[in-house]
Amino acid sequence: MEAGAPLIIVGAGMAAYSVAREFRKRDTATPILLVTGDAGGSYAKPMLSNALALGKQAHQIVAQGAAQMAAQLGATVLTHTRVTQIDSAAHAIETSGGRFAYGRLVLALGAQAIRLALGGDAATEVLSVNHIDDYAVLREALARHPGPARVAILGAGLIGCEFADDLAGAGHHVTLVDPSSRPLAALAAPSLSEALAQAWLARPITLMLGTTASSVERAGAGLRVALADGRSIDADIVLSAVGLRPSLALAQASQLETRRGIVVDAYGRTSAPDIYALGDCAEYSTEAGGAVLPYVAPLLAAARAIAATLSGTPSAIALKPDAIMVKTPSCRLALAPPPPGSRGEWISAPEGAGLVARFVDELGLLRGFGMSSSTPAQRQLLLAALGQPHLALPV
């Protein structure tokens, strides 16, 4: 490793800037270089799915530009630059702007929106929002309609439901399509899915469940979405929200170990020396095996641990259980789903100002929960009780 070589971070999203910020708290001398394919602005990605009802344009979501972040971090931010290869043996990266040597390298590559294989002459007009630039495109599409737009959202998972609530809150008419029989099926108890669906009865949101989109055709000035069950939806905008896939192309081209994500150990280290990964692109080591955790809490935990390790204090990533706060103001939910493949049942009951659903496994242990209208104290009690007999859970 070359003496005095910088810490290079590939990416400029929340994961990249978080690890840079945490590292700079501990080390003020080592040069930091961030390399990103976009403009390098710092913004909170979770805001993308609740900014419409707040009336925020894309530029209003960006908290600081690349130059401001560079000054704040005492770093260099190289924007609109694509990394094409990692030479792990030589400790260098190849980019569209040249070759750069690194002492340590952190990959914060994020994830890409999954694209559905849709037929029809307007399939390429289907939007997805996974980046500030995508949000700007959505705002421009909405602005082309003088009144409320008709928006078909493909996918009623976390992001699809948040966008549905946000668009409806901004006055638009939403149709939500999903193959499951209820919204948030992979995360929420049936009782909480029903609570959300009931809350949406007062909003311009239509659920078309148990089916999928097969094609998108142009229909006059708008679009027509054909569904697998023979129904169709007339829309002005079609938004795909069927999930994200970790960005793995660079890691795979550089022979790093990947599975669902870039495989990292308890310290965030990849299979190559002095290369780390975190955020949406990483597959973390958990008690249940490797897991992709596209949420803020594990991202911040990884940033703190990796920064400490890079600064000379090896620190394992503390992946503590946390609730997912669903940004649906119509029905605010906090969800801590059970591990995939868990066998058991949901038990729901009114508690406090809302509804609490507990997932109890075959041994009678609490493995997950969900709540509506929850308080921080309620959430912490249930988080602390995970793995315990559910009868010992007063709220």
ZIHUUR-V437179 format. One record per backbone hydrogen bond with DSSP energy under -0.5 kcal/mol. NH is the residue of the N-H (numbers start at 1). CO is the residue of the C=O. E is the energy in kcal/mol with one decimal. If there is no record, write none. Layout:
# ZIHUUR-V437179
nh=NH co=CO e=E
nh=NH co=CO e=E
This chain:
# ZIHUUR-V437179
nh=5 co=2 e=-1.8
nh=6 co=101 e=-0.5
nh=7 co=31 e=-2.8
nh=8 co=6 e=-0.6
nh=8 co=104 e=-2.4
nh=9 co=33 e=-2.8
nh=10 co=106 e=-2.9
nh=11 co=9 e=-0.7
nh=11 co=35 e=-2.6
nh=17 co=13 e=-2.5
nh=18 co=14 e=-2.0
nh=19 co=15 e=-2.2
nh=20 co=16 e=-2.1
nh=21 co=17 e=-2.4
nh=22 co=18 e=-2.5
nh=23 co=19 e=-2.4
nh=24 co=20 e=-2.3
nh=25 co=21 e=-1.3
nh=26 co=22 e=-0.7
nh=26 co=23 e=-1.0
nh=27 co=23 e=-2.1
nh=33 co=7 e=-2.7
nh=34 co=76 e=-3.0
nh=35 co=9 e=-2.5
nh=36 co=78 e=-2.7
nh=42 co=64 e=-3.5
nh=43 co=41 e=-0.5
nh=45 co=43 e=-0.9
nh=47 co=44 e=-2.0
nh=48 co=45 e=-2.1
nh=49 co=46 e=-1.0
nh=50 co=47 e=-1.6
nh=55 co=52 e=-2.0
nh=56 co=51 e=-2.4
nh=60 co=57 e=-0.9
nh=61 co=57 e=-0.7
nh=61 co=58 e=-1.4
nh=62 co=58 e=-1.0
nh=63 co=42 e=-2.3
nh=63 co=61 e=-0.5
nh=64 co=42 e=-1.3
nh=69 co=65 e=-2.4
nh=70 co=66 e=-2.6
nh=71 co=67 e=-2.1
nh=72 co=68 e=-2.5
nh=73 co=69 e=-2.4
nh=74 co=70 e=-1.2
nh=75 co=70 e=-2.3
nh=76 co=32 e=-2.5
nh=78 co=34 e=-3.5
nh=78 co=76 e=-0.6
nh=79 co=77 e=-0.8
nh=80 co=38 e=-2.4
nh=81 co=36 e=-2.9
nh=84 co=82 e=-0.5
nh=84 co=94 e=-2.6
nh=85 co=94 e=-1.5
nh=87 co=85 e=-0.5
nh=87 co=92 e=-3.1
nh=88 co=86 e=-1.0
nh=91 co=87 e=-0.9
nh=92 co=87 e=-1.8
nh=93 co=100 e=-2.7
nh=94 co=85 e=-2.9
nh=95 co=98 e=-1.9
nh=96 co=82 e=-2.3
nh=98 co=95 e=-1.5
nh=100 co=93 e=-2.4
nh=102 co=91 e=-2.8
nh=103 co=6 e=-3.2
nh=104 co=6 e=-0.8
nh=105 co=274 e=-2.9
nh=106 co=8 e=-2.7
nh=107 co=276 e=-3.0
nh=108 co=10 e=-2.5
nh=108 co=106 e=-0.7
nh=112 co=245 e=-3.2
nh=114 co=243 e=-2.6
nh=116 co=114 e=-0.5
nh=118 co=116 e=-1.5
nh=119 co=214 e=-2.5
nh=122 co=216 e=-2.5
nh=123 co=120 e=-1.3
nh=125 co=122 e=-1.7
nh=126 co=123 e=-1.2
nh=127 co=238 e=-2.9
nh=130 co=128 e=-0.6
nh=135 co=131 e=-2.0
nh=136 co=132 e=-1.9
nh=137 co=133 e=-1.7
nh=138 co=134 e=-2.1
nh=139 co=135 e=-2.6
nh=140 co=136 e=-2.1
nh=141 co=137 e=-2.2
nh=142 co=138 e=-2.4
nh=143 co=139 e=-2.1
nh=144 co=140 e=-0.8
nh=144 co=141 e=-0.7
nh=145 co=142 e=-1.7
nh=146 co=144 e=-0.6
nh=151 co=149 e=-0.7
nh=151 co=173 e=-3.3
nh=152 co=150 e=-0.5
nh=152 co=237 e=-2.6
nh=153 co=151 e=-0.6
nh=153 co=175 e=-3.1
nh=154 co=152 e=-0.5
nh=154 co=239 e=-2.9
nh=155 co=153 e=-0.8
nh=155 co=177 e=-3.3
nh=157 co=241 e=-0.5
nh=160 co=241 e=-0.5
nh=161 co=157 e=-2.5
nh=162 co=158 e=-2.0
nh=163 co=159 e=-2.6
nh=164 co=160 e=-2.2
nh=165 co=161 e=-2.3
nh=166 co=162 e=-2.3
nh=167 co=163 e=-3.1
nh=168 co=164 e=-2.3
nh=169 co=165 e=-2.3
nh=170 co=166 e=-1.3
nh=171 co=168 e=-1.7
nh=172 co=167 e=-2.5
nh=173 co=149 e=-2.6
nh=174 co=172 e=-0.5
nh=174 co=204 e=-2.9
nh=175 co=151 e=-2.5
nh=176 co=206 e=-3.1
nh=177 co=153 e=-2.9
nh=177 co=175 e=-0.5
nh=178 co=208 e=-1.5
nh=184 co=156 e=-3.2
nh=185 co=182 e=-0.8
nh=187 co=184 e=-1.3
nh=188 co=184 e=-3.0
nh=192 co=189 e=-0.7
nh=193 co=189 e=-2.3
nh=194 co=190 e=-2.4
nh=195 co=191 e=-1.6
nh=196 co=192 e=-2.1
nh=197 co=193 e=-2.5
nh=198 co=194 e=-2.6
nh=199 co=195 e=-2.0
nh=200 co=196 e=-1.7
nh=201 co=198 e=-1.2
nh=202 co=199 e=-1.1
nh=203 co=200 e=-1.8
nh=205 co=200 e=-0.7
nh=205 co=203 e=-2.3
nh=206 co=174 e=-2.7
nh=208 co=176 e=-3.1
nh=208 co=206 e=-0.5
nh=210 co=178 e=-1.3
nh=210 co=180 e=-2.0
nh=211 co=178 e=-1.5
nh=214 co=226 e=-3.3
nh=215 co=226 e=-1.4
nh=216 co=119 e=-2.4
nh=217 co=224 e=-2.7
nh=219 co=222 e=-2.5
nh=222 co=219 e=-2.0
nh=223 co=235 e=-3.3
nh=224 co=217 e=-2.9
nh=225 co=233 e=-3.1
nh=226 co=215 e=-2.3
nh=226 co=224 e=-0.6
nh=227 co=231 e=-2.9
nh=228 co=212 e=-2.9
nh=230 co=227 e=-1.8
nh=233 co=225 e=-2.1
nh=235 co=223 e=-2.7
nh=235 co=233 e=-0.5
nh=236 co=150 e=-2.9
nh=237 co=150 e=-2.1
nh=239 co=152 e=-3.2
nh=240 co=127 e=-3.7
nh=241 co=154 e=-3.2
nh=245 co=112 e=-3.0
nh=247 co=110 e=-2.2
nh=248 co=246 e=-0.8
nh=252 co=248 e=-3.0
nh=253 co=249 e=-2.5
nh=254 co=250 e=-1.2
nh=255 co=252 e=-1.5
nh=256 co=251 e=-2.7
nh=259 co=261 e=-2.7
nh=262 co=281 e=-3.1
nh=263 co=257 e=-1.8
nh=263 co=261 e=-0.6
nh=264 co=283 e=-2.1
nh=265 co=269 e=-1.8
nh=268 co=265 e=-2.0
nh=270 co=275 e=-3.0
nh=275 co=272 e=-1.5
nh=276 co=105 e=-2.9
nh=277 co=268 e=-1.9
nh=278 co=107 e=-1.9
nh=281 co=278 e=-0.6
nh=282 co=279 e=-1.5
nh=283 co=262 e=-2.7
nh=284 co=282 e=-0.6
nh=284 co=291 e=-2.6
nh=286 co=284 e=-0.7
nh=286 co=289 e=-1.4
nh=289 co=286 e=-1.7
nh=291 co=284 e=-2.0
nh=293 co=291 e=-0.6
nh=294 co=292 e=-0.5
nh=295 co=293 e=-2.0
nh=299 co=295 e=-1.2
nh=300 co=296 e=-2.5
nh=301 co=297 e=-2.2
nh=302 co=298 e=-2.6
nh=303 co=299 e=-2.3
nh=304 co=300 e=-2.2
nh=305 co=301 e=-2.1
nh=306 co=302 e=-2.9
nh=307 co=303 e=-2.1
nh=308 co=304 e=-1.9
nh=309 co=305 e=-2.5
nh=310 co=306 e=-2.9
nh=311 co=307 e=-1.4
nh=312 co=309 e=-1.6
nh=313 co=308 e=-2.8
nh=314 co=312 e=-0.5
nh=317 co=266 e=-3.5
nh=319 co=317 e=-1.2
nh=320 co=318 e=-1.4
nh=324 co=335 e=-3.7
nh=325 co=323 e=-0.6
nh=326 co=324 e=-0.8
nh=326 co=333 e=-2.5
nh=327 co=325 e=-0.5
nh=328 co=326 e=-2.0
nh=331 co=328 e=-2.1
nh=333 co=326 e=-0.8
nh=334 co=371 e=-2.5
nh=335 co=324 e=-2.5
nh=336 co=369 e=-3.3
nh=342 co=339 e=-1.9
nh=345 co=360 e=-2.3
nh=347 co=358 e=-2.8
nh=349 co=356 e=-2.2
nh=351 co=354 e=-2.4
nh=354 co=351 e=-1.8
nh=356 co=349 e=-2.7
nh=357 co=370 e=-3.0
nh=358 co=347 e=-3.0
nh=359 co=368 e=-3.1
nh=360 co=345 e=-2.9
nh=360 co=358 e=-0.7
nh=361 co=365 e=-2.7
nh=362 co=343 e=-1.1
nh=364 co=361 e=-2.1
nh=366 co=388 e=-3.1
nh=367 co=359 e=-3.0
nh=368 co=359 e=-1.1
nh=369 co=336 e=-2.2
nh=370 co=357 e=-2.3
nh=371 co=334 e=-2.3
nh=372 co=355 e=-2.1
nh=373 co=332 e=-1.7
nh=379 co=375 e=-2.2
nh=380 co=376 e=-2.5
nh=381 co=377 e=-2.1
nh=382 co=378 e=-2.0
nh=383 co=379 e=-2.7
nh=384 co=380 e=-2.4
nh=385 co=381 e=-1.0
nh=386 co=382 e=-0.6
nh=386 co=383 e=-1.0
nh=387 co=366 e=-3.5
nh=388 co=385 e=-2.4
nh=390 co=364 e=-1.9
nh=392 co=389 e=-1.5
nh=393 co=390 e=-0.9
